[in-house]
Amino acid sequence: MVRKFDFLVIGSGIAGMSFALKVAHKGKVALICKSGLEEANTYFAQGGVASVTNLLVDNFDKHIEDTMIAGDWISNRAAVEKVVREAPAQIEELIKWGVDFDKNEKGEFDLHREGGHSEFRILHHKDNTGAEIQDSLIKAVQRHPNITVIENQFAIEILTQHHLGVTVTRQTPDIKCYGAYILDPKTGKVDTYLAKVTLMATGGVGAVYKTTTNPLVATGDGIAMVYRAKGTVKDMEFVQFHPTALYHPGDRPSFLITEAMRGYGGVLRTMDGKEFMQKYDPRLSLAPRDIVARAIDNEMKNRGDDHVYLDVTHKDPEETKKHFPNIYEKCLSLGIDITKDYIPVAPAAHYLCGGILVDLDGQSSIERLYAVGECSCTGLHGGNRLASNSLIEAVVYADAAAKHSLQAVDQYSYNEDIPEWNDEGTRSPEEMVLITQSMKEVNQIMSTYVGIVRSDLRLKRAWDRLDIIYEETESLFKRSVASREICELRNMVNVGYLIMRQAMERKESRGLHYTIDYPHAKK
């Protein structure tokens, strides 16, 4: 079946929904969700949204400087200035859509401060800001008559001249996007969605790793689709890991053990109960996130252990329960009483700083195709993301992409020559076990060799292993009927390859990319 929309939005987090709301007055919008509307990384963002609002103590220059420092000075300054300066107006827009940020008794925003920020500038809603934003946007989207929400659908690939028989390479100067092939996993049918403008808002890549805090839909689909369509992808080596996720095999995604627990006096120990942070940093367990993650990773690799421990047993039990009720309850449900037992923790993949390269209007290297949110690389984050900058980046760039596409959409028409999906293929009962086993192998390879600490040898070993899975997966894809599982595996392999290749190309340690072969940054 062929369906036509003015705007095709793939992904339903803060980026996709805010773009949809900003363009819907101009034409018909299809909002494609891989699962349900609420299953997006946005929903799980506990922290908040960074924006300069208290001009008595804060200003744009401070926020810009903080962002540049966090990004290890390789952020794109134009992108940083754009996000910081346009943030307050987008906060007003979120409030207009119903987002309720916490206020103090004077009626001013109750601002938090997080690591790397020189001032209090994080707007939040309790400790579930993402959920508040997601819920408010869902209500606004569902009210809009021009937005068609299509849940539980899977985008397989974007449509370009390649589908018209033209040879498209990375050197082709005018690749154009005409929409996407979208699979309904229930029926197995693949529909052709033709669009004047397509927006990729598919989120991050956490599920490529064995342990991640991301929902498991985060398999990097948009990035892989755009890369296969010969679009430009950048900075994939910069993957941010949270140092302390609860280690409980079988739990995916991992439950986060907040950094506040180390601030409260939690001590990191190896599995034999010994402290180890003194070997790495004078600040011990209170060192910054990337240093702690690297130290834990190093101990685990040297000892061959699966996790380390976080110990708060020396603290007052009642105080611990009062400060961390959710963590206490969660651990207790797994038979761990954190007032008496050590908490098993391990680093988990948390956020991707790179992705589909876009300009200041959110345009990718492919015409008529925009990318916004975690799947995009705006240059804001550079080598490392400053806390709470990601949600505001998503709305500022959704706004930029909306403005640009609204001016251009009337010049575009539907490409009616795109052929329908050829769904010949077989499905044998053994395929599912092949796919799930390959997914596990990708997770192992990425976590073991392309994690927090890298080396030329580890990356080469990962490359060789992944290459075998790539060949097997492509061969299986060609002879199988399309399914969500085989497409996700294919995307995970693509994303793993990109992280690995761009890590190999960076012959220095910079930001989140740390390699023992090049421990120093290039001057």
C-alpha positions as CSV (number, residue, x, y, z in Angstrom):
1,M,0.0,0.0,0.0
2,V,1.2,3.6,-0.8
3,R,0.4,6.3,1.8
4,K,1.2,10.0,1.2
5,F,1.9,12.7,3.8
6,D,3.4,16.2,3.7
7,F,5.7,15.4,6.6
8,L,6.9,11.9,7.7
9,V,8.3,11.9,11.2
10,I,10.1,8.7,12.3
11,G,10.4,8.6,16.1
12,S,8.2,9.8,18.9
13,G,10.4,11.3,21.6
14,I,10.6,15.0,22.4
15,A,12.3,15.7,19.0
16,G,9.8,14.0,16.8
17,M,6.7,15.2,18.6
18,S,7.7,18.8,18.9
19,F,8.6,19.0,15.2
20,A,5.2,17.4,14.4
21,L,3.4,20.0,16.5
22,K,5.3,22.8,14.8
23,V,4.6,21.8,11.2
24,A,1.1,20.3,11.5
25,H,-0.8,23.5,10.6
26,K,0.8,23.4,7.2
27,G,-0.1,19.8,6.1
28,K,-0.7,16.2,7.0
29,V,1.9,14.6,9.4
30,A,2.5,10.9,9.9
31,L,4.2,10.2,13.3
32,I,5.7,6.7,13.2
33,C,6.5,4.9,16.5
34,K,8.4,1.7,16.8
35,S,6.4,0.7,19.9
36,G,4.1,2.9,21.9
37,L,4.1,6.7,22.0
38,E,5.6,6.8,25.5
39,E,8.5,4.4,24.9
40,A,11.3,6.9,24.1
41,N,14.5,7.9,25.8
42,T,12.8,11.2,26.6
43,Y,10.5,9.4,29.0
44,F,13.4,8.1,31.1
45,A,15.3,11.4,31.4
46,Q,15.3,12.0,35.2
47,G,17.4,15.2,35.2
48,G,15.9,18.1,33.5
49,V,16.3,20.8,30.8
50,A,19.2,23.2,30.9
51,S,18.3,26.9,30.1
52,V,19.4,30.3,31.3
53,T,16.4,31.7,33.0
54,N,17.7,33.5,36.1
55,L,19.5,36.5,34.5
56,L,20.4,37.9,38.0
57,V,23.2,35.4,38.3
58,D,23.4,33.5,35.0
59,N,24.0,34.5,31.4
60,F,24.4,32.9,27.9
61,D,28.2,33.2,27.9
62,K,28.5,31.1,31.0
63,H,26.3,28.3,29.6
64,I,28.2,28.5,26.3
65,E,31.5,28.2,28.1
66,D,30.3,25.3,30.3
67,T,29.2,23.4,27.2
68,M,32.5,24.0,25.3
69,I,34.5,22.8,28.3
70,A,32.4,19.6,28.7
71,G,32.7,18.9,25.0
72,D,36.6,19.0,25.3
73,W,36.7,22.1,23.0
74,I,35.6,20.2,19.9
75,S,31.9,21.3,20.0
76,N,30.7,23.4,17.1
77,R,30.6,26.9,18.6
78,A,27.8,28.0,16.3
79,A,25.6,25.1,17.4
80,V,26.4,25.8,21.0
81,E,25.4,29.4,20.7
82,K,22.3,28.6,18.8
83,V,21.0,26.1,21.5
84,V,21.9,28.3,24.5
85,R,20.5,31.5,23.0
86,E,17.3,29.9,21.7
87,A,16.6,27.8,24.8
88,P,14.5,30.2,26.8
89,A,12.0,30.7,24.0
90,Q,11.6,26.9,23.6
91,I,11.1,26.5,27.3
92,E,8.1,28.9,26.9
93,E,6.8,26.7,24.1
94,L,7.0,23.6,26.3
95,I,5.1,25.3,29.0
96,K,2.5,26.3,26.4
97,W,2.1,22.7,25.5
98,G,1.4,21.9,29.1
99,V,4.8,21.0,30.6
100,D,4.7,21.8,34.3
101,F,8.2,22.7,35.6
102,D,8.7,22.9,39.4
103,K,8.5,26.4,41.0
104,N,9.6,27.6,44.5
105,E,7.4,29.4,47.0
106,K,8.2,32.8,45.2
107,G,6.8,31.4,42.0
108,E,10.2,31.2,40.3
109,F,11.6,28.2,38.6
110,D,13.1,25.8,41.1
111,L,16.5,25.4,39.4
112,H,18.9,22.5,40.0
113,R,22.6,22.5,39.3
114,E,24.4,19.4,37.8
115,G,28.0,18.4,37.1
116,G,29.8,20.8,34.7
117,H,27.3,23.7,35.1
118,S,28.7,26.9,36.8
119,E,25.2,28.0,37.8
120,F,21.8,26.7,38.9
121,R,20.0,26.4,35.5
122,I,18.3,23.0,35.3
123,L,14.5,23.2,35.0
124,H,12.9,20.0,36.2
125,H,9.7,18.3,37.3
126,K,10.6,16.3,40.4
127,D,13.0,13.5,39.3
128,N,10.9,12.5,36.3
129,T,11.2,15.6,34.0
130,G,11.3,13.5,30.8
131,A,8.1,11.7,31.6
132,E,6.3,15.0,32.3
133,I,7.5,16.4,28.9
134,Q,6.6,13.2,27.1
135,D,3.1,13.0,28.6
136,S,2.4,16.7,27.8
137,L,3.5,16.4,24.2
138,I,1.6,13.1,23.7
139,K,-1.6,14.9,24.8
140,A,-0.9,17.9,22.5
141,V,-0.1,15.5,19.5
142,Q,-3.3,13.4,20.1
143,R,-5.4,16.6,20.1
144,H,-4.1,17.8,16.7
145,P,-6.3,16.9,13.8
146,N,-3.5,16.9,11.2
147,I,-1.2,14.5,13.0
148,T,-1.8,10.8,12.4
149,V,0.0,8.7,15.1
150,I,0.9,5.2,13.8
151,E,2.2,3.0,16.6
152,N,4.0,-0.3,16.5
153,Q,5.4,0.2,13.0
154,F,9.1,-0.2,12.0
155,A,10.9,1.9,9.4
156,I,13.1,-0.3,7.3
157,E,14.8,2.1,5.0
158,I,14.5,5.6,3.5
159,L,13.6,6.0,-0.1
160,T,16.1,7.7,-2.5
161,Q,17.1,7.7,-6.1
162,H,18.7,4.3,-5.3
163,H,15.1,2.8,-5.4
164,L,14.7,4.2,-9.0
165,G,17.7,2.2,-10.2
166,V,20.2,5.1,-9.9
167,T,23.7,4.3,-8.5
168,V,24.0,6.3,-5.3
169,T,27.5,6.6,-3.6
170,R,28.9,8.8,-0.8
171,Q,30.1,11.1,-3.6
172,T,26.6,11.6,-5.1
173,P,26.0,15.4,-4.6
174,D,22.2,15.5,-4.7
175,I,20.8,12.5,-2.9
176,K,17.1,13.1,-2.1
177,C,14.8,11.4,0.4
178,Y,11.2,10.6,-0.9
179,G,9.9,8.9,2.3
180,A,10.4,5.4,3.7
181,Y,9.4,1.8,3.6
182,I,7.6,0.9,6.8
183,L,6.9,-2.5,8.1
184,D,3.8,-3.6,10.1
185,P,5.3,-6.4,12.2
186,K,1.9,-7.8,13.0
187,T,0.9,-8.4,9.4
188,G,4.4,-8.7,7.9
189,K,3.4,-6.2,5.2
190,V,5.7,-3.3,4.1
191,D,4.0,-0.1,3.1
192,T,5.5,2.7,1.0
193,Y,5.2,6.1,2.8
194,L,5.8,8.9,0.3
195,A,6.6,12.3,1.9
196,K,7.6,15.8,0.8
197,V,9.8,16.1,4.0
198,T,11.1,13.3,6.2
199,L,12.4,13.8,9.8
200,M,14.6,11.2,11.5
201,A,14.0,11.3,15.3
202,T,14.8,7.7,16.2
203,G,16.9,8.3,19.4
204,G,20.1,6.7,20.6
205,V,22.1,3.4,20.3
206,G,22.3,2.1,23.9
207,A,20.8,-1.3,23.0
208,V,23.9,-2.0,20.9
209,Y,25.7,-2.6,24.3
210,K,25.1,-5.4,26.8
211,T,24.3,-3.0,29.6
212,T,22.4,0.2,28.9
213,T,20.1,2.6,30.7
214,N,18.2,3.2,27.4
215,P,14.9,1.5,26.5
216,L,15.6,-1.5,24.3
217,V,14.1,0.2,21.3
218,A,17.3,2.3,21.1
219,T,19.0,0.2,18.4
220,G,20.3,3.2,16.3
221,D,17.8,2.5,13.5
222,G,17.7,6.1,12.0
223,I,21.5,6.4,12.0
224,A,21.9,3.0,10.3
225,M,19.2,3.8,7.7
226,V,20.8,7.1,6.8
227,Y,24.3,5.6,6.6
228,R,23.0,2.9,4.3
229,A,21.4,5.6,2.1
230,K,24.9,7.1,1.9
231,G,24.2,10.0,4.3
232,T,27.0,11.5,6.5
233,V,27.4,10.2,10.1
234,K,29.9,11.8,12.5
235,D,31.3,11.5,16.1
236,M,30.0,8.0,16.7
237,E,33.0,7.2,18.9
238,F,31.7,9.5,21.7
239,V,29.4,7.2,23.7
240,Q,28.6,8.4,27.2
241,F,28.5,5.7,29.9
242,H,26.9,6.1,33.3
243,P,29.3,4.6,35.8
244,T,26.9,3.0,38.2
245,A,23.9,1.1,36.8
246,L,22.6,-1.7,39.0
247,Y,24.2,-5.0,37.9
248,H,21.4,-7.6,37.6
249,P,21.9,-10.0,34.7
250,G,18.7,-10.3,32.7
251,D,17.6,-6.7,33.5
252,R,17.7,-4.7,30.3
253,P,17.5,-1.7,30.5
254,S,19.6,-1.4,33.6
255,F,18.3,0.5,36.6
256,L,20.3,3.6,37.4
257,I,22.0,4.1,40.7
258,T,22.2,7.9,40.9
259,E,25.5,9.8,41.3
260,A,23.9,11.4,44.4
261,M,24.6,8.1,46.2
262,R,28.3,8.6,45.8
263,G,27.8,12.2,46.9
264,Y,26.0,10.8,50.0
265,G,29.1,8.9,50.9
266,G,28.9,5.7,48.9
267,V,32.2,3.9,48.5
268,L,33.2,1.8,45.4
269,R,34.8,-1.6,46.1
270,T,36.0,-4.5,44.0
271,M,34.3,-7.9,44.4
272,D,36.7,-8.8,47.2
273,G,35.6,-5.8,49.1
274,K,38.6,-3.6,48.6
275,E,38.4,0.2,47.8
276,F,40.1,1.1,44.5
277,M,39.4,4.7,43.6
278,Q,42.5,6.0,45.4
279,K,44.5,4.5,42.5
280,Y,42.8,6.7,40.0
281,D,41.8,10.1,41.4
282,P,42.3,12.1,44.7
283,R,38.5,12.8,44.7
284,L,38.0,9.0,45.2
285,S,34.4,7.9,44.6
286,L,33.4,11.6,44.0
287,A,35.5,11.9,40.9
288,P,33.7,13.0,37.6
289,R,31.5,10.5,35.8
290,D,34.0,9.6,33.0
291,I,36.9,9.0,35.4
292,V,34.8,6.8,37.7
293,A,33.5,4.8,34.7
294,R,37.0,4.2,33.3
295,A,38.3,3.2,36.8
296,I,35.4,0.7,37.2
297,D,36.0,-0.6,33.7
298,N,39.7,-1.0,34.3
299,E,39.2,-3.0,37.6
300,M,36.6,-5.3,35.9
301,K,38.8,-6.0,32.9
302,N,42.0,-6.6,34.9
303,R,40.2,-8.9,37.4
304,G,37.8,-10.5,34.9
305,D,34.8,-9.5,37.0
306,D,31.3,-8.6,35.8
307,H,30.8,-5.8,38.3
308,V,32.0,-3.9,41.3
309,Y,30.2,-2.8,44.5
310,L,28.9,0.4,45.8
311,D,28.8,0.4,49.6
312,V,26.5,2.6,51.8
313,T,26.3,0.1,54.7
314,H,28.3,2.4,56.9
315,K,25.6,5.1,56.7
316,D,22.6,5.5,58.9
317,P,20.0,3.0,57.6
318,E,17.0,5.3,58.1
319,E,18.7,8.2,56.5
320,T,19.6,5.9,53.5
321,K,16.0,4.8,53.1
322,K,14.7,8.4,53.3
323,H,17.1,9.7,50.7
324,F,16.9,6.9,48.2
325,P,13.4,5.3,48.6
326,N,13.2,4.1,45.0
327,I,16.7,2.5,44.9
328,Y,16.0,0.9,48.3
329,E,12.8,-0.6,47.1
330,K,14.2,-1.8,43.7
331,C,17.2,-3.4,45.4
332,L,15.1,-5.0,48.1
333,S,12.9,-6.6,45.3
334,L,16.1,-8.4,44.1
335,G,17.0,-9.5,47.6
336,I,19.6,-6.7,48.3
337,D,19.1,-4.7,51.4
338,I,21.3,-1.7,50.7
339,T,21.6,-0.8,54.4
340,K,23.3,-4.1,55.0
341,D,24.5,-5.4,51.6
342,Y,26.8,-4.0,48.9
343,I,25.1,-2.9,45.7
344,P,26.5,-4.6,42.6
345,V,27.1,-2.0,39.9
346,A,28.6,-1.7,36.4
347,P,28.9,1.0,33.8
348,A,26.1,1.2,31.2
349,A,25.8,2.9,27.8
350,H,23.8,6.0,28.4
351,Y,24.0,8.6,25.6
352,L,25.4,9.1,22.1
353,C,27.0,12.4,21.3
354,G,27.4,11.8,17.5
355,G,25.0,10.6,14.8
356,I,23.5,11.9,11.5
357,L,25.5,15.1,10.7
358,V,23.1,18.1,10.4
359,D,23.6,21.8,9.8
360,L,22.1,24.7,11.8
361,D,18.7,24.0,10.2
362,G,18.7,20.3,11.2
363,Q,19.2,19.3,7.5
364,S,21.2,16.1,6.9
365,S,23.5,15.6,3.9
366,I,20.5,14.1,2.1
367,E,18.0,16.7,0.6
368,R,14.5,16.7,2.1
369,L,15.7,14.7,5.1
370,Y,16.2,16.3,8.6
371,A,17.5,14.7,11.8
372,V,16.8,15.9,15.3
373,G,17.5,14.6,18.8
374,E,19.9,11.9,19.9
375,C,20.2,10.4,16.5
376,S,21.6,13.6,15.1
377,C,25.0,15.2,15.4
378,T,24.6,19.0,15.6
379,G,28.0,19.5,17.1
380,L,26.6,20.8,20.4
381,H,28.1,18.0,22.5
382,G,31.5,17.6,20.9
383,G,33.5,15.0,22.8
384,N,31.1,14.8,25.8
385,R,27.6,15.9,26.7
386,L,27.0,18.5,29.4
387,A,24.3,17.3,31.7
388,S,20.7,18.2,30.7
389,N,21.7,19.8,27.4
390,S,20.2,17.0,25.3
391,L,16.4,17.7,25.8
392,I,16.9,21.4,25.0
393,E,18.9,20.6,22.0
394,A,16.1,18.4,20.7
395,V,13.5,21.2,20.9
396,V,15.7,24.0,19.6
397,Y,16.7,21.9,16.5
398,A,13.1,20.6,16.0
399,D,12.2,24.3,15.8
400,A,15.0,25.0,13.3
401,A,14.0,22.0,11.2
402,A,10.3,23.0,11.3
403,K,11.0,26.6,10.2
404,H,13.3,25.4,7.4
405,S,11.0,22.7,6.1
406,L,7.9,24.9,6.2
407,Q,9.6,27.3,3.8
408,A,10.7,24.5,1.5
409,V,7.8,22.0,1.5
410,D,5.8,23.7,-1.2
411,Q,8.7,23.2,-3.7
412,Y,8.6,19.5,-3.3
413,S,6.3,16.9,-4.8
414,Y,5.7,13.2,-4.2
415,N,7.9,10.8,-6.2
416,E,5.3,8.4,-7.6
417,D,7.9,6.3,-9.4
418,I,9.1,4.6,-6.2
419,P,8.4,0.9,-6.6
420,E,6.5,-1.0,-3.8
421,W,8.5,-3.2,-1.5
422,N,9.5,-6.6,-2.9
423,D,8.6,-9.0,-0.1
424,E,9.8,-12.2,-1.6
425,G,11.7,-14.3,0.8
426,T,11.4,-17.2,3.2
427,R,11.1,-17.5,6.9
428,S,12.3,-20.7,8.5
429,P,11.9,-21.6,12.2
430,E,15.6,-21.5,12.8
431,E,15.9,-17.8,11.9
432,M,14.7,-16.4,15.2
433,V,17.4,-18.2,17.2
434,L,20.1,-17.1,14.7
435,I,18.9,-13.4,15.1
436,T,18.8,-13.4,18.9
437,Q,22.1,-15.2,19.2
438,S,23.7,-12.6,16.8
439,M,22.2,-9.8,18.9
440,K,23.8,-11.2,22.0
441,E,27.2,-11.5,20.2
442,V,27.0,-7.8,19.1
443,N,26.3,-6.8,22.7
444,Q,29.3,-8.8,24.0
445,I,31.6,-7.5,21.3
446,M,30.7,-3.9,21.8
447,S,30.8,-4.0,25.6
448,T,34.0,-5.9,25.8
449,Y,36.1,-4.2,23.1
450,V,34.4,-0.9,22.2
451,G,33.3,0.3,25.6
452,I,34.7,2.9,28.0
453,V,38.4,2.1,27.5
454,R,39.7,1.1,24.0
455,S,42.9,0.1,22.3
456,D,44.0,-0.6,18.7
457,L,44.1,-4.4,19.5
458,R,40.6,-4.4,21.1
459,L,39.1,-2.4,18.2
460,K,40.8,-4.7,15.6
461,R,39.4,-7.8,17.4
462,A,35.9,-6.3,17.5
463,W,36.2,-5.4,13.8
464,D,37.0,-9.0,12.8
465,R,34.3,-10.5,15.0
466,L,31.6,-8.0,13.8
467,D,32.6,-8.6,10.2
468,I,31.5,-12.2,10.4
469,I,28.2,-11.3,12.0
470,Y,27.7,-8.6,9.3
471,E,28.1,-11.1,6.4
472,E,25.8,-13.6,8.1
473,T,23.1,-10.9,8.8
474,E,23.1,-9.5,5.3
475,S,22.8,-13.0,3.8
476,L,19.9,-13.8,6.2
477,F,18.2,-10.4,5.4
478,K,18.3,-11.1,1.7
479,R,16.7,-14.5,1.9
480,S,14.2,-13.7,4.7
481,V,10.8,-12.0,4.9
482,A,11.4,-8.6,6.5
483,S,10.8,-8.7,10.3
484,R,11.5,-6.1,13.0
485,E,14.1,-8.5,14.6
486,I,16.2,-9.0,11.5
487,C,16.1,-5.2,10.7
488,E,17.1,-4.3,14.3
489,L,20.0,-6.7,14.2
490,R,21.1,-5.2,10.8
491,N,21.0,-1.7,12.3
492,M,22.9,-2.8,15.5
493,V,25.7,-4.2,13.3
494,N,25.8,-1.0,11.2
495,V,25.9,1.2,14.3
496,G,28.6,-1.0,16.0
497,Y,30.7,-0.7,12.8
498,L,30.4,3.1,12.8
499,I,31.3,3.4,16.5
500,M,34.3,1.1,15.9
501,R,35.5,2.7,12.7
502,Q,35.3,6.3,13.9
503,A,37.0,5.2,17.2
504,M,39.8,3.7,15.1
505,E,40.2,6.9,13.1
506,R,40.6,9.1,16.2
507,K,44.3,8.6,17.1
508,E,44.0,10.4,20.5
509,S,42.1,10.3,23.8
510,R,39.4,12.9,23.6
511,G,36.2,13.5,25.6
512,L,34.5,10.1,26.0
513,H,36.8,8.3,23.6
514,Y,39.7,6.9,25.7
515,T,42.4,4.7,24.1
516,I,45.4,3.3,25.9
517,D,47.4,3.5,22.7
518,Y,46.9,7.3,22.4
519,P,46.3,8.4,26.0
520,H,46.8,12.2,25.3
521,A,44.7,14.6,23.4
522,K,46.2,16.2,20.3
523,K,47.3,19.7,20.9
